[in-house]
Structure formats: C-alpha cells, structure tokens
Amino acid sequence: MDEFFHKNLKPVWLLSNFVLFFFYLLVYKGSNKKYKEQNLKDLQLRLGFLGTGTITNAVIRGICKSDLKVNSIIISSRNAQIARKLSHDFSNVEIAKNNQEIVSRSNLLFVALRTQIAEQILKSLIFHKGQKIVTFVPTTTCAILSGWVDNVVPVLRAVPLPFVAEHKSATPIFPADADLRKIFAKTGGVIEARNEHQFNLFMIASSLMGIYFHFSGLCDEWMQDRGLAPKQSSLYLATLFLTLSDEFAKQIPIDFKALEQKYSTKGGTNELIISAFEEKNGGKALKSALDEAFYYITKKADVDL
Ligand SMILES: NC(=O)c1ccc[n+]([C@@H]2O[C@H](COP(=O)([O-])OP(=O)(O)OC[C@H]3O[C@@H](n4cnc5c(N)ncnc54)[C@H](OP(=O)(O)O)[C@@H]3O)[C@@H](O)[C@H]2O)c1
C-alpha cells in the first residue's frame, strides 16, 4: 500500500495540495477586507459625479485646468446652473439624464452629495465591477458606504477643498490609490492618510475654514467698532494674514511655539493678547470645538484608532 501510495498517489496528493494553496492565495488573500491599490484596468479615466454643487464644481475646474488626461466627465443636472456652466466651459463634461447613467458610464465615481441624502441615493443605484467610488461625504466611513452599495465596488475617501479649482490646496485621501493620487497631484497635491482615523483628523482640520474667517471677522469688527473704515481694516488684515501664512510655510517642520515667540516681543502687546486669550480659556474652547466636530463625524463610524 505504501509503495502504491508513493508511486501513484503521492504526485496527485502533492499537486492537489499545491492547487489548494494557490486557491487560498487567490481567493482568501484576494478577498482580504483591506483595500489593495487597483489601477483602473482600461487606463481610461471616465469620471462621474453624483451631486453638482460647490465641491464638484471646484474639483472639475481643477482637473480641467490641469494637463491630466481625462476621457470623459459625466455630471448630474443638479445643481442645474452649475452643471450648465461646467458643460459649457469644458468640452469633455456632459450632463447625464439621471444618476444611474452617471454610475453606468463612469469607472471613478465621486459622491459629492450632502450627508442627509447620500444613503438613500446610493442604495437606489446599481454599480458595476471595475468601478471605484470616491466619497466626499464627511460622516461616512468606507465600511458604511460599502454597505450601502452591497460591497460590490471598492470605496475610497477624499476631502478636497474649493481651492483645488485653482490648484491651491492639498487633498487628503484614504486608502492610498494610484488613480486618486494622479488626479489630486494635479490640483494642488495629495496627502495619503495611513488609516481612517488619520483621515478623519484631516477632515476636521479642513473644517477650520469657517472659524478662520470667524476669527478674522471678529478682529475686523473690533477695528471698525473703534474707528477704522471697513476698507482700511479688512485690507490690513488680509495682507497681515497672507504674510503670516507665507512665513510659516517657509519652514518644514513648522515650530509654532518658536514662531509665536519670534513674533511676540517680551512684555509687548502680542504676548499680552496670548496670555489674555489663554486666561479666558480661548485655547481650551478651540480644542473642545475640534473634539466635538471629531465626535460628530465619527460617532456612527467604526473607526480603527
Ligand atoms: N464644500 C466644501 O468645501 C466641501 C469640502 C469637502 C467635502 N464636502 C462634502 O461634499 C459633499 C458635497 O458638498 P457641497 O459643498 O458640494 O454641497 P452642495 O453645494 O450642497 O452640493 C450638493 C449637490 O447635490 C445635489 N443634489 C441634491 N439631490 C440630488 C439628487 N437626488 N441627485 C443628484 N444630485 C442631488 C444638489 O442639487 P440642488 O442644489 O439642486 O439641490 C447640490 O447641487 C457634502 O457631503 C460635503 O459635506 C464639502
């Protein structure tokens, strides 16, 4: 029996083990939940956008003003005014009849819908293999959105800002992806978050735009209440903040404490304002607002810390 096994069955046994192992690599490892970078197979970028609002407008303008080769861009008719203007300004932008047409004709689909309606719209659409979804929706993790589309296509996240239209802001993405890298490298730069927790931190940092203008507005208001004309105060603040931003972009890594000291004369008014601000818990208020925003976007999420 032993001899029979060695002569006749052992090669079959070895071969079947090899086949099983190969199968394991192909199926089990291949279906590993972690996203592995996949280049779009046909090397064509056929972009689709669900929702034609502020951010879609900016991303498309940024792409079309760059030298990136994009085969087609298909957009929704909502918002009608923005959609008409985009298709008028760029020959490769086309307005679809409905959302399903956008999904069917794109291989990279951007979800630029407001949080409140994204789930309902995505659940009503049919997706196809070979397609990737990129969501701009801040409160939705990759896992949640995957569930809305029956896990049929990979889901990525990006947080572009309106300044991508002028190639002036970097876009955080997660997970790493060659096609997204290619696109956002052309519109101001790409930042690859290492995990979804990091991505959410960038997401919150991108929400500092409002408070930045709120802070600037408060300073402006204070100056005008005490006697300056709007033109004088706003212009002065605009040039001051522009110069300060230039200053800190000069050094990498940026040492904010050192900059604070460099621009605060000992015993002077800069130092006085910082200490009055901290005495009144200004720093604490800002950090707790950031914590609140972080909780707001992650509370429903299964985030890996
Ligand atoms: N703006 C930013 O700086 C920014 C930055 C990063 C991420 N985001 C996120 O990106 C998403 C989009 O933001 P946004 O600022 O571009 O919002 P937005 O300007 O309000 O655009 C959303 C668009 O979706 C359209 N829409 C509504 N129902 C639709 C439907 N059934 N089918 C297709 N389109 C529909 C709206 O059209 P109508 O106007 O006709 O209703 C609107 O034009 C949000 O989740 C936002 O949080 C925004």
The ligand as a Tripos MOL2 file, in Angstrom:
@<TRIPOS>MOLECULE
LIG
   48    52     1     0     0
SMALL
NO_CHARGES

@<TRIPOS>ATOM
      1 N1        -17.9390   72.4880    0.1540 N.am      1 LIG1
      2 C1        -16.8160   72.0260    0.7100 C.2       1 LIG1
      3 O1        -15.8610   72.7710    0.9800 O.2       1 LIG1
      4 C2        -16.6780   70.5500    0.9960 C.ar      1 LIG1
      5 C3        -15.3950   70.0450    1.2590 C.ar      1 LIG1
      6 C4        -15.2330   68.6640    1.4710 C.ar      1 LIG1
      7 C5        -16.3380   67.8330    1.4850 C.ar      1 LIG1
      8 N2        -17.5910   68.3730    1.2700 N.ar      1 LIG1
      9 C6        -18.7090   67.4280    1.2850 C.3       1 LIG1
     10 O2        -19.0410   67.1360   -0.0620 O.3       1 LIG1
     11 C7        -20.4520   66.9430   -0.1860 C.3       1 LIG1
     12 C8        -20.9910   67.9680   -1.1630 C.3       1 LIG1
     13 O3        -20.7250   69.2780   -0.6570 O.3       1 LIG1
     14 P1        -21.0470   70.6100   -1.4710 P.3       1 LIG1
     15 O4        -20.4850   71.7230   -0.6790 O.co2     1 LIG1
     16 O5        -20.6400   70.4650   -2.8950 O.co2     1 LIG1
     17 O6        -22.6400   70.6080   -1.3410 O.3       1 LIG1
     18 P2        -23.7080   71.3440   -2.2540 P.3       1 LIG1
     19 O7        -23.1040   72.5530   -2.8820 O.co2     1 LIG1
     20 O8        -24.9390   71.4780   -1.4660 O.co2     1 LIG1
     21 O9        -23.9260   70.2790   -3.4320 O.3       1 LIG1
     22 C9        -24.6880   69.1190   -3.3170 C.3       1 LIG1
     23 C10       -25.4380   68.9600   -4.6210 C.3       1 LIG1
     24 O10       -26.1880   67.7570   -4.5870 O.3       1 LIG1
     25 C11       -27.3300   67.9990   -5.4130 C.3       1 LIG1
     26 N3        -28.3820   67.0230   -5.2190 N.ar      1 LIG1
     27 C12       -29.4130   67.0380   -4.3210 C.ar      1 LIG1
     28 N4        -30.1930   65.9690   -4.5090 N.ar      1 LIG1
     29 C13       -29.6630   65.2630   -5.5340 C.ar      1 LIG1
     30 C14       -30.0240   64.0730   -6.2100 C.ar      1 LIG1
     31 N5        -31.1160   63.3680   -5.8520 N.pl3     1 LIG1
     32 N6        -29.2460   63.6340   -7.2180 N.ar      1 LIG1
     33 C15       -28.1410   64.3240   -7.5910 C.ar      1 LIG1
     34 N7        -27.7620   65.4770   -7.0040 N.ar      1 LIG1
     35 C16       -28.5160   65.9260   -5.9950 C.ar      1 LIG1
     36 C17       -27.7670   69.4050   -5.0140 C.3       1 LIG1
     37 O11       -28.5850   69.9240   -6.0110 O.3       1 LIG1
     38 P3        -29.6800   71.0670   -5.7060 P.3       1 LIG1
     39 O12       -28.8630   72.3040   -5.4510 O.co2     1 LIG1
     40 O13       -30.4740   71.1050   -6.9690 O.co2     1 LIG1
     41 O14       -30.4440   70.6000   -4.5120 O.co2     1 LIG1
     42 C18       -26.4250   70.1130   -4.8710 C.3       1 LIG1
     43 O15       -26.0660   70.7800   -6.0610 O.3       1 LIG1
     44 C19       -21.0380   67.1170    1.2120 C.3       1 LIG1
     45 O16       -21.1700   65.8620    1.8150 O.3       1 LIG1
     46 C20       -19.9860   67.9680    1.9100 C.3       1 LIG1
     47 O17       -20.0130   67.7910    3.3210 O.3       1 LIG1
     48 C21       -17.7660   69.6950    1.0010 C.ar      1 LIG1
@<TRIPOS>BOND
     1     1     2 1
     2     2     3 2
     3     2     4 1
     4     4     5 ar
     5     4    48 ar
     6     5     6 ar
     7     6     7 ar
     8     7     8 ar
     9     8     9 1
    10     8    48 ar
    11     9    10 1
    12     9    46 1
    13    10    11 1
    14    11    12 1
    15    11    44 1
    16    12    13 1
    17    13    14 1
    18    14    15 2
    19    14    16 1
    20    14    17 1
    21    17    18 1
    22    18    19 2
    23    18    20 1
    24    18    21 1
    25    21    22 1
    26    22    23 1
    27    23    24 1
    28    23    42 1
    29    24    25 1
    30    25    26 1
    31    25    36 1
    32    26    27 ar
    33    26    35 ar
    34    27    28 ar
    35    28    29 ar
    36    29    30 ar
    37    29    35 ar
    38    30    31 1
    39    30    32 ar
    40    32    33 ar
    41    33    34 ar
    42    34    35 ar
    43    36    37 1
    44    36    42 1
    45    37    38 1
    46    38    39 2
    47    38    40 1
    48    38    41 1
    49    42    43 1
    50    44    45 1
    51    44    46 1
    52    46    47 1
@<TRIPOS>SUBSTRUCTURE
     1 LIG1         1 GROUP 0 **** ****
